[in-house]
């Protein structure tokens, strides 16, 4: 059974309270949570570049939650860049704190990364 919440129960966009941040985190997919936790304390240009490279659905979810905004002319959707909001920084900090508090979760991420690397090596 999936932990994800359906789209119609998505948290409100202008969230700022700690309870709202927890609700936003619950709405994010586990992969997106891991990605955002890893971006905590990254230089802003690096964090922005990583978010820019996420699949469209992930970027759209971040936009709907108020974690990212698109910049640039609307006439050229293919060249619009993404900027992270202050709320995104708070969410990343909370996710990073949760990762540090839950070492078993970090171990699981490492195990999954090693399995993926081994699979990739087998197919090479």
N, C-alpha and C positions, 0 to 999 in steps of 0.2 A: 504494500500500500504506500502511496506517495505522501510525502510530508508537505508538498506544495499546496498553496492555497489557490483557489480558482481566481481568475482575473477580476471577477466582480466583487471580491472582498479585499482588493488592493488597498493599502493604507492611503490616507490623504496625502497629497503632494507637499503642502507646506509644513511638514512635520519637523519638530525641533525638540520636543521633550524626550527624556530618556525612554519613556514608555513607547513613544512613537518610533524611536530608533530601533527598539527591540522588535516592534511590529514590522518595520521595513526589513530588518535582517531576516525575520521569519519568512518574508515573502520572496527573498532572493534564493536562487538555486544554490545548492552546495558548491558547485564549481565557481559560481560568481562570488560567493562568500570567500572562498579560498583565494581567488584572484585579488579581491579588494583587501583582504587581510594582508596579503603580501605586498601591497602597494603602500601600506602605512609607512610613513617617514621616507618614502621614496621622493626624489626631487620632483617638483610639480611637472616638469616637462616629461619625465619618464612615466609618471602616473597617467598623464594625459595621453601620451603615445600608446601606452598599453590599452587604455580604454578605447582609443580610436581604432585599434586593431581587433577589438572584440567583434563577434558576429553581430549582425544587425539586430537580432532579437534581444540580445543582452544590452546593447546600447539603448535600444528603445525602452527596455524595462528601467534602466537607470534614469532615462529622461522622464518617464512617467512618474517615478518615485521622487523626482526633484534632486537626484544625485548628479545629473549631468545636463548641460544645455548645449544645443548646437549653435555654432557661430558661422557667420559668412552669409553670402547672398542666397536667398531661397531659390533663385532661378537656376543655381548650379548645385543641385543636391548631392552630386557625386564628390564635390570638393568641400563640402561643409565640414568644419572641424568640431571637435567636442571639447568642452571645458567642464571641469569638475567644480561642483558647488561647495561652499563651506559645510553643508550638510553631509556631503560625500566624505569629507575629511573626518567628521565626527563618526560616521558609520565605519570607515576604515579603521579608526582608532579603537572602536569597540570590538570589531572583528579581530584585530590583532591582539587585544587584551584577552579575548576569549580563547584564541589559539594558544597563547602562552599559558593560560590557566588549564587548558585541556591538552596535556602533552600526548595523550593517546591519540587525539585527533591529528596532531602533527605527525606522529609516527605512522598513522594510516595514510596520510597524504604522501609521505616519503615512500611507503610501500607501494602505493599505486603508481607513483612516478617511476619507481624501479621496474615494476611490471611492464609499464608502457614502454620504457626504454628497451627492456629485454625483447618484447614483441617486435619493436621496430628493428632491432638488430637481427632478429630471426628472418625478417622479411627483406633484409638488405642483401 
